[in-house]
Amino acid sequence: MIGRLFWLALGAVLGVAGYRRLAAFARSFSPVTRAQALGRFTADVREGMEMYMERQPGDPPSTLEGQRRHGELPGPPAGPAH
């Protein structure tokens, strides 16, 4: 009788512990948890980009705009076509 009671109690304890672990594991894959994690990640990326942009000196002109200012357009010199 005591042996059966021991195994019954042990089974109940292991069953409850296993159920709790399984439920926690299932919650970790829920869409709500993933959405929250994605939201935190997006906020971190935005904050990092803001910090990066604050540290950059003004917007440099594109390569083509810089060449126009200096009169250095690539290609053959302008003139009559042969």
Gaussian input, Z-matrix of N, CA and C with variables (Angstrom, degrees):
# hf/3-21g

backbone

0 1
 N
 C     1     B1
 C     2     B2     1     A1
 N     3     B3     2     A2     1     D1
 C     4     B4     3     A3     2     D2
 C     5     B5     4     A4     3     D3
 N     6     B6     5     A5     4     D4
 C     7     B7     6     A6     5     D5
 C     8     B8     7     A7     6     D6
 N     9     B9     8     A8     7     D7
 C    10    B10     9     A9     8     D8
 C    11    B11    10    A10     9     D9
 N    12    B12    11    A11    10    D10
 C    13    B13    12    A12    11    D11
 C    14    B14    13    A13    12    D12
 N    15    B15    14    A14    13    D13
 C    16    B16    15    A15    14    D14
 C    17    B17    16    A16    15    D15
 N    18    B18    17    A17    16    D16
 C    19    B19    18    A18    17    D17
 C    20    B20    19    A19    18    D18
 N    21    B21    20    A20    19    D19
 C    22    B22    21    A21    20    D20
 C    23    B23    22    A22    21    D21
 N    24    B24    23    A23    22    D22
 C    25    B25    24    A24    23    D23
 C    26    B26    25    A25    24    D24
 N    27    B27    26    A26    25    D25
 C    28    B28    27    A27    26    D26
 C    29    B29    28    A28    27    D27
 N    30    B30    29    A29    28    D28
 C    31    B31    30    A30    29    D29
 C    32    B32    31    A31    30    D30
 N    33    B33    32    A32    31    D31
 C    34    B34    33    A33    32    D32
 C    35    B35    34    A34    33    D33
 N    36    B36    35    A35    34    D34
 C    37    B37    36    A36    35    D35
 C    38    B38    37    A37    36    D36
 N    39    B39    38    A38    37    D37
 C    40    B40    39    A39    38    D38
 C    41    B41    40    A40    39    D39
 N    42    B42    41    A41    40    D40
 C    43    B43    42    A42    41    D41
 C    44    B44    43    A43    42    D42
 N    45    B45    44    A44    43    D43
 C    46    B46    45    A45    44    D44
 C    47    B47    46    A46    45    D45
 N    48    B48    47    A47    46    D46
 C    49    B49    48    A48    47    D47
 C    50    B50    49    A49    48    D48
 N    51    B51    50    A50    49    D49
 C    52    B52    51    A51    50    D50
 C    53    B53    52    A52    51    D51
 N    54    B54    53    A53    52    D52
 C    55    B55    54    A54    53    D53
 C    56    B56    55    A55    54    D54
 N    57    B57    56    A56    55    D55
 C    58    B58    57    A57    56    D56
 C    59    B59    58    A58    57    D57
 N    60    B60    59    A59    58    D58
 C    61    B61    60    A60    59    D59
 C    62    B62    61    A61    60    D60
 N    63    B63    62    A62    61    D61
 C    64    B64    63    A63    62    D62
 C    65    B65    64    A64    63    D63
 N    66    B66    65    A65    64    D64
 C    67    B67    66    A66    65    D65
 C    68    B68    67    A67    66    D66
 N    69    B69    68    A68    67    D67
 C    70    B70    69    A69    68    D68
 C    71    B71    70    A70    69    D69
 N    72    B72    71    A71    70    D70
 C    73    B73    72    A72    71    D71
 C    74    B74    73    A73    72    D72
 N    75    B75    74    A74    73    D73
 C    76    B76    75    A75    74    D74
 C    77    B77    76    A76    75    D75
 N    78    B78    77    A77    76    D76
 C    79    B79    78    A78    77    D77
 C    80    B80    79    A79    78    D78
 N    81    B81    80    A80    79    D79
 C    82    B82    81    A81    80    D80
 C    83    B83    82    A82    81    D81
 N    84    B84    83    A83    82    D82
 C    85    B85    84    A84    83    D83
 C    86    B86    85    A85    84    D84
 N    87    B87    86    A86    85    D85
 C    88    B88    87    A87    86    D86
 C    89    B89    88    A88    87    D87
 N    90    B90    89    A89    88    D88
 C    91    B91    90    A90    89    D89
 C    92    B92    91    A91    90    D90
 N    93    B93    92    A92    91    D91
 C    94    B94    93    A93    92    D92
 C    95    B95    94    A94    93    D93
 N    96    B96    95    A95    94    D94
 C    97    B97    96    A96    95    D95
 C    98    B98    97    A97    96    D96
 N    99    B99    98    A98    97    D97
 C   100   B100    99    A99    98    D98
 C   101   B101   100   A100    99    D99
 N   102   B102   101   A101   100   D100
 C   103   B103   102   A102   101   D101
 C   104   B104   103   A103   102   D102
 N   105   B105   104   A104   103   D103
 C   106   B106   105   A105   104   D104
 C   107   B107   106   A106   105   D105
 N   108   B108   107   A107   106   D106
 C   109   B109   108   A108   107   D107
 C   110   B110   109   A109   108   D108
 N   111   B111   110   A110   109   D109
 C   112   B112   111   A111   110   D110
 C   113   B113   112   A112   111   D111
 N   114   B114   113   A113   112   D112
 C   115   B115   114   A114   113   D113
 C   116   B116   115   A115   114   D114
 N   117   B117   116   A116   115   D115
 C   118   B118   117   A117   116   D116
 C   119   B119   118   A118   117   D117
 N   120   B120   119   A119   118   D118
 C   121   B121   120   A120   119   D119
 C   122   B122   121   A121   120   D120
 N   123   B123   122   A122   121   D121
 C   124   B124   123   A123   122   D122
 C   125   B125   124   A124   123   D123
 N   126   B126   125   A125   124   D124
 C   127   B127   126   A126   125   D125
 C   128   B128   127   A127   126   D126
 N   129   B129   128   A128   127   D127
 C   130   B130   129   A129   128   D128
 C   131   B131   130   A130   129   D129
 N   132   B132   131   A131   130   D130
 C   133   B133   132   A132   131   D131
 C   134   B134   133   A133   132   D132
 N   135   B135   134   A134   133   D133
 C   136   B136   135   A135   134   D134
 C   137   B137   136   A136   135   D135
 N   138   B138   137   A137   136   D136
 C   139   B139   138   A138   137   D137
 C   140   B140   139   A139   138   D138
 N   141   B141   140   A140   139   D139
 C   142   B142   141   A141   140   D140
 C   143   B143   142   A142   141   D141
 N   144   B144   143   A143   142   D142
 C   145   B145   144   A144   143   D143
 C   146   B146   145   A145   144   D144
 N   147   B147   146   A146   145   D145
 C   148   B148   147   A147   146   D146
 C   149   B149   148   A148   147   D147
 N   150   B150   149   A149   148   D148
 C   151   B151   150   A150   149   D149
 C   152   B152   151   A151   150   D150
 N   153   B153   152   A152   151   D151
 C   154   B154   153   A153   152   D152
 C   155   B155   154   A154   153   D153
 N   156   B156   155   A155   154   D154
 C   157   B157   156   A156   155   D155
 C   158   B158   157   A157   156   D156
 N   159   B159   158   A158   157   D157
 C   160   B160   159   A159   158   D158
 C   161   B161   160   A160   159   D159
 N   162   B162   161   A161   160   D160
 C   163   B163   162   A162   161   D161
 C   164   B164   163   A163   162   D162
 N   165   B165   164   A164   163   D163
 C   166   B166   165   A165   164   D164
 C   167   B167   166   A166   165   D165
 N   168   B168   167   A167   166   D166
 C   169   B169   168   A168   167   D167
 C   170   B170   169   A169   168   D168
 N   171   B171   170   A170   169   D169
 C   172   B172   171   A171   170   D170
 C   173   B173   172   A172   171   D171
 N   174   B174   173   A173   172   D172
 C   175   B175   174   A174   173   D173
 C   176   B176   175   A175   174   D174
 N   177   B177   176   A176   175   D175
 C   178   B178   177   A177   176   D176
 C   179   B179   178   A178   177   D177
 N   180   B180   179   A179   178   D178
 C   181   B181   180   A180   179   D179
 C   182   B182   181   A181   180   D180
 N   183   B183   182   A182   181   D181
 C   184   B184   183   A183   182   D182
 C   185   B185   184   A184   183   D183
 N   186   B186   185   A185   184   D184
 C   187   B187   186   A186   185   D185
 C   188   B188   187   A187   186   D186
 N   189   B189   188   A188   187   D187
 C   190   B190   189   A189   188   D188
 C   191   B191   190   A190   189   D189
 N   192   B192   191   A191   190   D190
 C   193   B193   192   A192   191   D191
 C   194   B194   193   A193   192   D192
 N   195   B195   194   A194   193   D193
 C   196   B196   195   A195   194   D194
 C   197   B197   196   A196   195   D195
 N   198   B198   197   A197   196   D196
 C   199   B199   198   A198   197   D197
 C   200   B200   199   A199   198   D198
 N   201   B201   200   A200   199   D199
 C   202   B202   201   A201   200   D200
 C   203   B203   202   A202   201   D201
 N   204   B204   203   A203   202   D202
 C   205   B205   204   A204   203   D203
 C   206   B206   205   A205   204   D204
 N   207   B207   206   A206   205   D205
 C   208   B208   207   A207   206   D206
 C   209   B209   208   A208   207   D207
 N   210   B210   209   A209   208   D208
 C   211   B211   210   A210   209   D209
 C   212   B212   211   A211   210   D210
 N   213   B213   212   A212   211   D211
 C   214   B214   213   A213   212   D212
 C   215   B215   214   A214   213   D213
 N   216   B216   215   A215   214   D214
 C   217   B217   216   A216   215   D215
 C   218   B218   217   A217   216   D216
 N   219   B219   218   A218   217   D217
 C   220   B220   219   A219   218   D218
 C   221   B221   220   A220   219   D219
 N   222   B222   221   A221   220   D220
 C   223   B223   222   A222   221   D221
 C   224   B224   223   A223   222   D222
 N   225   B225   224   A224   223   D223
 C   226   B226   225   A225   224   D224
 C   227   B227   226   A226   225   D225
 N   228   B228   227   A227   226   D226
 C   229   B229   228   A228   227   D227
 C   230   B230   229   A229   228   D228
 N   231   B231   230   A230   229   D229
 C   232   B232   231   A231   230   D230
 C   233   B233   232   A232   231   D231
 N   234   B234   233   A233   232   D232
 C   235   B235   234   A234   233   D233
 C   236   B236   235   A235   234   D234
 N   237   B237   236   A236   235   D235
 C   238   B238   237   A237   236   D236
 C   239   B239   238   A238   237   D237
 N   240   B240   239   A239   238   D238
 C   241   B241   240   A240   239   D239
 C   242   B242   241   A241   240   D240
 N   243   B243   242   A242   241   D241
 C   244   B244   243   A243   242   D242
 C   245   B245   244   A244   243   D243

   B1=1.4457
   B2=1.5341
   B3=1.3356
   B4=1.4623
   B5=1.5290
   B6=1.3320
   B7=1.4602
   B8=1.5217
   B9=1.3365
   B10=1.4582
   B11=1.5231
   B12=1.3134
   B13=1.4646
   B14=1.5287
   B15=1.3366
   B16=1.4678
   B17=1.5291
   B18=1.3254
   B19=1.4555
   B20=1.5243
   B21=1.2990
   B22=1.4636
   B23=1.5290
   B24=1.3345
   B25=1.4656
   B26=1.5309
   B27=1.3246
   B28=1.4643
   B29=1.5277
   B30=1.3145
   B31=1.4681
   B32=1.5200
   B33=1.3328
   B34=1.4657
   B35=1.5223
   B36=1.3342
   B37=1.4734
   B38=1.5255
   B39=1.3291
   B40=1.4698
   B41=1.5271
   B42=1.3137
   B43=1.4629
   B44=1.5158
   B45=1.3212
   B46=1.4685
   B47=1.5275
   B48=1.3373
   B49=1.4722
   B50=1.5291
   B51=1.3264
   B52=1.4602
   B53=1.5146
   B54=1.3277
   B55=1.4568
   B56=1.5280
   B57=1.3141
   B58=1.4733
   B59=1.5252
   B60=1.3265
   B61=1.4769
   B62=1.5178
   B63=1.3010
   B64=1.4576
   B65=1.5250
   B66=1.3146
   B67=1.4617
   B68=1.5328
   B69=1.3213
   B70=1.4692
   B71=1.5255
   B72=1.3231
   B73=1.4651
   B74=1.5266
   B75=1.2997
   B76=1.4659
   B77=1.5236
   B78=1.3289
   B79=1.4688
   B80=1.5144
   B81=1.3319
   B82=1.4605
   B83=1.5212
   B84=1.3231
   B85=1.4563
   B86=1.5162
   B87=1.3146
   B88=1.4554
   B89=1.5262
   B90=1.3239
   B91=1.4644
   B92=1.5283
   B93=1.3156
   B94=1.4633
   B95=1.5313
   B96=1.3262
   B97=1.4609
   B98=1.5188
   B99=1.3123
   B100=1.4652
   B101=1.5209
   B102=1.3212
   B103=1.4614
   B104=1.5283
   B105=1.3199
   B106=1.4664
   B107=1.5207
   B108=1.3270
   B109=1.4633
   B110=1.5253
   B111=1.3264
   B112=1.4580
   B113=1.5259
   B114=1.3161
   B115=1.4650
   B116=1.5217
   B117=1.3321
   B118=1.4699
   B119=1.5155
   B120=1.3299
   B121=1.4632
   B122=1.5288
   B123=1.3329
   B124=1.4634
   B125=1.5244
   B126=1.3082
   B127=1.4616
   B128=1.5308
   B129=1.3271
   B130=1.4586
   B131=1.5280
   B132=1.3236
   B133=1.4657
   B134=1.5134
   B135=1.3219
   B136=1.4698
   B137=1.5263
   B138=1.3239
   B139=1.4630
   B140=1.5261
   B141=1.3203
   B142=1.4621
   B143=1.5147
   B144=1.3370
   B145=1.4605
   B146=1.5281
   B147=1.3308
   B148=1.4650
   B149=1.5215
   B150=1.3193
   B151=1.4673
   B152=1.5234
   B153=1.3215
   B154=1.4671
   B155=1.5238
   B156=1.3410
   B157=1.4620
   B158=1.5273
   B159=1.3323
   B160=1.4595
   B161=1.5206
   B162=1.3060
   B163=1.4688
   B164=1.5198
   B165=1.3312
   B166=1.4584
   B167=1.5177
   B168=1.3341
   B169=1.4678
   B170=1.5187
   B171=1.2771
   B172=1.4616
   B173=1.5153
   B174=1.2871
   B175=1.4539
   B176=1.5272
   B177=1.3226
   B178=1.4567
   B179=1.5232
   B180=1.3041
   B181=1.4609
   B182=1.5253
   B183=1.3138
   B184=1.4575
   B185=1.5268
   B186=1.2804
   B187=1.4634
   B188=1.5130
   B189=1.3237
   B190=1.4597
   B191=1.5246
   B192=1.3217
   B193=1.4634
   B194=1.5163
   B195=1.3134
   B196=1.4575
   B197=1.5112
   B198=1.3130
   B199=1.4587
   B200=1.5131
   B201=1.3169
   B202=1.4599
   B203=1.5240
   B204=1.3046
   B205=1.4609
   B206=1.5223
   B207=1.3132
   B208=1.4594
   B209=1.5240
   B210=1.3169
   B211=1.4522
   B212=1.5217
   B213=1.3053
   B214=1.4578
   B215=1.5173
   B216=1.2944
   B217=1.4517
   B218=1.5249
   B219=1.3137
   B220=1.4557
   B221=1.5241
   B222=1.2967
   B223=1.4575
   B224=1.5132
   B225=1.3144
   B226=1.4612
   B227=1.5260
   B228=1.2971
   B229=1.4712
   B230=1.5215
   B231=1.3209
   B232=1.4641
   B233=1.5384
   B234=1.2839
   B235=1.4629
   B236=1.5105
   B237=1.3225
   B238=1.4615
   B239=1.5259
   B240=1.2980
   B241=1.4600
   B242=1.5149
   B243=1.3088
   B244=1.4704
   B245=1.4743
   A1=110.86
   A2=118.18
   A3=121.11
   A4=110.24
   A5=116.67
   A6=120.44
   A7=111.63
   A8=116.86
   A9=120.38
   A10=111.05
   A11=116.50
   A12=120.94
   A13=110.51
   A14=116.71
   A15=121.24
   A16=110.16
   A17=117.51
   A18=120.62
   A19=111.58
   A20=117.75
   A21=121.33
   A22=110.24
   A23=116.40
   A24=120.71
   A25=110.18
   A26=116.77
   A27=120.41
   A28=110.34
   A29=117.74
   A30=121.16
   A31=111.98
   A32=116.19
   A33=119.99
   A34=111.07
   A35=116.45
   A36=120.42
   A37=110.09
   A38=116.76
   A39=120.06
   A40=111.38
   A41=116.95
   A42=120.27
   A43=112.11
   A44=117.23
   A45=120.99
   A46=110.31
   A47=116.64
   A48=119.82
   A49=110.49
   A50=116.89
   A51=120.30
   A52=112.06
   A53=116.98
   A54=120.66
   A55=110.84
   A56=116.94
   A57=120.10
   A58=111.35
   A59=116.71
   A60=119.52
   A61=110.97
   A62=117.19
   A63=121.22
   A64=110.85
   A65=117.26
   A66=120.70
   A67=110.69
   A68=117.65
   A69=120.58
   A70=110.50
   A71=116.57
   A72=121.13
   A73=110.29
   A74=118.34
   A75=122.13
   A76=111.04
   A77=117.39
   A78=120.44
   A79=111.77
   A80=117.56
   A81=119.80
   A82=111.51
   A83=118.36
   A84=121.93
   A85=113.31
   A86=117.76
   A87=120.28
   A88=110.16
   A89=117.67
   A90=121.17
   A91=112.73
   A92=117.31
   A93=120.22
   A94=110.28
   A95=115.84
   A96=120.06
   A97=110.69
   A98=116.83
   A99=120.39
   A100=111.32
   A101=117.24
   A102=120.88
   A103=110.49
   A104=116.59
   A105=119.97
   A106=110.55
   A107=117.36
   A108=120.94
   A109=110.37
   A110=117.23
   A111=120.85
   A112=110.81
   A113=116.90
   A114=120.69
   A115=111.59
   A116=117.00
   A117=120.04
   A118=110.67
   A119=117.21
   A120=121.06
   A121=110.42
   A122=116.74
   A123=120.87
   A124=110.60
   A125=117.68
   A126=120.93
   A127=110.77
   A128=117.14
   A129=120.59
   A130=111.26
   A131=116.88
   A132=120.18
   A133=110.28
   A134=116.95
   A135=119.82
   A136=110.72
   A137=116.90
   A138=120.18
   A139=110.56
   A140=116.52
   A141=120.12
   A142=111.98
   A143=117.48
   A144=120.66
   A145=111.00
   A146=117.01
   A147=119.57
   A148=110.31
   A149=116.95
   A150=120.18
   A151=110.35
   A152=117.50
   A153=121.85
   A154=110.36
   A155=116.69
   A156=119.93
   A157=111.40
   A158=118.05
   A159=120.66
   A160=111.20
   A161=117.19
   A162=121.17
   A163=113.14
   A164=117.96
   A165=120.54
   A166=110.13
   A167=116.68
   A168=118.69
   A169=109.37
   A170=121.10
   A171=127.51
   A172=115.91
   A173=116.17
   A174=120.99
   A175=109.75
   A176=118.68
   A177=119.87
   A178=109.56
   A179=118.04
   A180=119.49
   A181=110.05
   A182=115.83
   A183=118.81
   A184=108.70
   A185=117.26
   A186=121.53
   A187=111.13
   A188=117.77
   A189=121.06
   A190=110.69
   A191=118.28
   A192=120.70
   A193=110.76
   A194=117.69
   A195=120.91
   A196=112.01
   A197=118.62
   A198=122.22
   A199=110.69
   A200=118.27
   A201=120.99
   A202=110.43
   A203=116.68
   A204=119.62
   A205=111.63
   A206=115.78
   A207=120.21
   A208=112.22
   A209=118.80
   A210=122.09
   A211=112.50
   A212=117.49
   A213=120.85
   A214=110.17
   A215=118.10
   A216=119.96
   A217=109.09
   A218=118.08
   A219=119.91
   A220=111.93
   A221=117.09
   A222=121.96
   A223=110.59
   A224=116.22
   A225=120.65
   A226=111.06
   A227=117.41
   A228=119.44
   A229=110.65
   A230=114.49
   A231=119.76
   A232=108.64
   A233=116.59
   A234=121.28
   A235=109.29
   A236=116.11
   A237=118.18
   A238=110.93
   A239=115.33
   A240=120.41
   A241=109.40
   A242=118.65
   A243=122.62
   A244=110.29
   D1=-44.61
   D2=-179.69
   D3=-66.08
   D4=-37.48
   D5=178.53
   D6=-62.43
   D7=-42.12
   D8=178.88
   D9=-66.35
   D10=-39.61
   D11=177.98
   D12=-63.20
   D13=-40.26
   D14=177.65
   D15=-60.57
   D16=-48.72
   D17=-178.39
   D18=-67.60
   D19=-34.23
   D20=176.80
   D21=-64.61
   D22=-46.00
   D23=179.71
   D24=-65.44
   D25=-43.16
   D26=179.20
   D27=-62.33
   D28=-42.56
   D29=177.92
   D30=-62.61
   D31=-40.60
   D32=179.27
   D33=-65.23
   D34=-43.73
   D35=-179.95
   D36=-63.83
   D37=-47.22
   D38=179.92
   D39=-65.53
   D40=-36.03
   D41=178.38
   D42=-65.17
   D43=-45.23
   D44=178.96
   D45=-65.34
   D46=-44.86
   D47=179.98
   D48=-63.15
   D49=-43.14
   D50=178.64
   D51=-64.21
   D52=-41.12
   D53=178.38
   D54=-61.71
   D55=-43.48
   D56=-179.60
   D57=-64.01
   D58=-42.15
   D59=178.59
   D60=-65.59
   D61=-42.21
   D62=179.48
   D63=-64.68
   D64=-41.11
   D65=178.68
   D66=-65.35
   D67=-41.73
   D68=177.67
   D69=-64.33
   D70=-40.17
   D71=178.10
   D72=-63.41
   D73=-42.92
   D74=179.51
   D75=-65.78
   D76=-38.40
   D77=178.05
   D78=-65.07
   D79=-30.35
   D80=-178.78
   D81=-67.51
   D82=-18.79
   D83=179.38
   D84=-104.61
   D85=9.72
   D86=-177.85
   D87=-71.57
   D88=152.23
   D89=179.93
   D90=-61.81
   D91=-33.17
   D92=-179.36
   D93=-64.31
   D94=-44.39
   D95=179.93
   D96=-63.45
   D97=-42.61
   D98=178.90
   D99=-64.66
   D100=-40.33
   D101=179.36
   D102=-64.22
   D103=-40.78
   D104=178.16
   D105=-64.46
   D106=-42.96
   D107=179.24
   D108=-63.93
   D109=-40.90
   D110=178.54
   D111=-65.08
   D112=-38.66
   D113=177.91
   D114=-64.24
   D115=-41.80
   D116=177.38
   D117=-65.09
   D118=-41.27
   D119=179.37
   D120=-62.67
   D121=-44.52
   D122=179.76
   D123=-62.38
   D124=-41.46
   D125=178.65
   D126=-64.12
   D127=-39.81
   D128=177.73
   D129=-64.25
   D130=-40.41
   D131=179.28
   D132=-65.55
   D133=-43.87
   D134=179.67
   D135=-62.34
   D136=-42.85
   D137=179.14
   D138=-63.04
   D139=-42.11
   D140=178.37
   D141=-63.50
   D142=-40.36
   D143=178.91
   D144=-66.72
   D145=-37.45
   D146=177.13
   D147=-63.12
   D148=-43.94
   D149=178.41
   D150=-62.78
   D151=-41.15
   D152=179.53
   D153=-62.75
   D154=-46.10
   D155=-177.52
   D156=-67.27
   D157=-32.02
   D158=177.86
   D159=-66.41
   D160=-31.81
   D161=-177.28
   D162=-84.39
   D163=-13.42
   D164=-177.92
   D165=-84.11
   D166=138.11
   D167=176.07
   D168=-74.39
   D169=133.82
   D170=177.34
   D171=6.94
   D172=166.99
   D173=179.18
   D174=-78.32
   D175=117.07
   D176=176.50
   D177=-73.13
   D178=149.36
   D179=178.70
   D180=-67.49
   D181=158.21
   D182=176.81
   D183=-68.05
   D184=166.07
   D185=-177.66
   D186=-59.59
   D187=-42.63
   D188=-178.79
   D189=-64.63
   D190=-41.71
   D191=178.55
   D192=-64.35
   D193=-39.99
   D194=178.42
   D195=-64.33
   D196=-36.24
   D197=179.16
   D198=-71.23
   D199=-35.95
   D200=178.97
   D201=-64.56
   D202=-37.89
   D203=179.89
   D204=-64.42
   D205=-35.45
   D206=-177.40
   D207=-94.25
   D208=-1.46
   D209=-179.90
   D210=69.68
   D211=29.48
   D212=-177.05
   D213=-116.48
   D214=69.81
   D215=177.69
   D216=-83.13
   D217=138.51
   D218=179.92
   D219=-71.01
   D220=158.21
   D221=176.22
   D222=111.41
   D223=-177.53
   D224=-179.12
   D225=-67.82
   D226=153.35
   D227=179.76
   D228=-63.62
   D229=147.34
   D230=-179.78
   D231=-70.07
   D232=140.84
   D233=179.49
   D234=171.05
   D235=-174.10
   D236=-179.50
   D237=-65.26
   D238=140.94
   D239=179.66
   D240=-78.33
   D241=141.24
   D242=-178.88
   D243=-94.34

